[in-house]
């Protein structure tokens, strides 16, 4: 394809900057411990200083890949697909999710919610960031709210975000990995005192899997 044709296809969501894809065990949040095929899309300008996949930020580093190829790979492995990033909603997710649903796959997303919601999702994990807050639609459709706790002030931010999501969203607090020794005990205490919340851990890191 010509460079201009590729650019148009990416703008339409027919091609996406694919960073990596892999079959593993879901490590965080509500679906912890379940098998899923992860599709990591490049591109993010939310700019979390503690992000553990900063190599995903620059979309130009990751080859534009057709949604047909991505879906063909995904259906070989799993019944559940998790689209993550980077920030996947940087791109139009309509074509990708339509093709995944055509294969009868369950389609999940992990997103900061910072961009307009596109695509059809069976599960929407909203992980808001202070640097670029979610759009209203993300709060309305979130099945799960996962707030990363890096310092004590993040508990205040978590409550602010919990007040904005729909009443059915399941609430999680997760320690930022580099601060897990310091913040995990505080999260445990907070959840015990505020039982509407649950604890989420990055169990895949403890298990030493992707």
N, C-alpha and C positions, 0 to 999 in steps of 0.2 A: 504494500500500500504506500501511496505517497504521503509525505509528512502532513500535508494539509488534510488529506482524507482521514489520517489517524487522529488529528486534532479534532475534527468534526465528530468522529466516532466517540472519542473520549467525552466531548461536551454533551453528547446524547446519552452517555452511559452505556453505549454498545461495546466500548472497550474501557478497561479500567487499569490504573497503574498497580499491578499486582506485585506486592513485596514478597509474600510467601504464602504457602498453603500447606496444611498438615493435619493429620488425624491424631487426636490426643484425648485426654480426659479434661473436661471442663474444671478449671481450678478455683473459680471465684463465684460468689453470689448464689442465687437460688438453685442453679443447676450443677453445683459442685459435685464432682464424682461421677458425672455422666459422660458418655462418649460423644464427641462432636468433631466435625471437620471444620477447621478454622480457615477463613479466607481473610488475610490481612492486606488491606488496601493502603497504598502509600498516599501521602499528602495530609498535612495538618498544620494549622497556624494558631492553634489554641495555646501552645507554648508552655505546658506544665514543666517547671524546672526539674521536677523529680521523675519525669517520664522515663520509663525503662526501655522504650523503643524509639529513641530519638532518630535513629536511622530511617524511620518511616516518614519523617516530616517532609522531606524533599521528594515530591512526587516524580520529579524528572529522573531520579535515580532508579526508578522501578519501571520495567517495560510495560507499555500498554498491551493488554491481553484481552482477547475477545471474550465476551460473556459465555459464548458457546464452549470455549475451551475450559473456562473456570468451572462451569456446570458439569461438563463431562468428567472432569477430575473428581469433583465433589461426590457425584452419585456412585462412584466406585466404592466409597468407603462408609458412608454414614447416612442415617435417617435424619440427623439434625446437623444443620450448618450454622456456624456463627460468623457473621461478618463483622470485622473489627478493623483497627487501624493502628496508627494514623487516626484520622477522623473520616469514617466512610461516607458520612452525609455531605462531605465536601463535593461529592459527585452524585449524579442522578442514579439512584438505586433501582429505578423502575424496571429496566430491562433485566438486570441480574435476578431480582427477586421473582419476576414473572417466570423466567426460565427455570429457576429452582423449584417453584411451586408446580410447574408443569411436570416435574419429575417426582412429585408427591413428597418433597422434602420439607421438613419443618425448618423455618428460617428465622434465626435470631440475629439481633444486632447489639453491639456494645458501642455506645455513642455518648459524647458529651452533650448532644442535643443542640449544638451551637448553630446548626444550619437547618434550613427548612427540611421537614421530614418527607422523604420520597421512598417509594417501595412499599411492599406489603409484608408485614412482620407478624409472626406468631408470638414472638417475645421481644420486647423492647427494654433493654437494660440501659437506663439513663444514669450516666456518671458525670454530673455537672462539675464545671471548673470555674473558679472565681474569675479567671482571666477573660472568659468569653461565655456568658451565661446562656442557658438553653432558650430556645424559642418556645412560645406558648404551647404549640402543638405537641412538643416533646413531653411536657409536663402532663398533658391531657391523656396521652396514650401509654405512658410508661407502665410496664408491668412490675418493674423493680427499680428502686432508687438506690444507687450504690455511691456513697460518699467516701472519698479517700481522706484519712485523718493523718495529717503531717505535723500538726501542732494543735495546741489546746483551742485556739480560736476556730479551728475547723468544726468543732462541735456546734458552735453558734451558726456557722454557715450551713451545717447539716440540717439544723432545725428550720432555718429560713427556706431551704429547698424542700423539706418535708411539708411545709405549709403550702407549697405551690403545686405539688403533684396531686393526681386524682386519689380519691379515698381508698382505692383498691390496690395501690402500689405497695409492694413489700419493701420495707426499709432496711438497708444494710449500712453498717459502718466497717470500713476496712483500713487497717494500718498501712501507711506507706512503707514499702519494704525496708528502706534504709533506717526507718524509725520504729521498726516493729517491736524491738525490745523495750523501748520507752513508751510507746503509745498503746500497745496491746493491753496492758493492765488497766490503763485509763478507759479504754473502750469497754472492757469487761465490766468495770464498775459502772460506766455510763449506761450500758444496756440493762444491767440489773436494776438500776434506778429508773430507767426509762424503757420498759419492756416492749414498747411498740417497735423498737429497733432490734435487729439481729446482728451478730458478728459474722463478718466475711473475712476469710484469710486467703492468701495466695498459696493454696495447698499444692499447686503444681510445682512451685519452687521448693517446697519441703520434700516433694516426691522426686525432684530432679528430672522433670519431664517438661517438654515445651509448653 
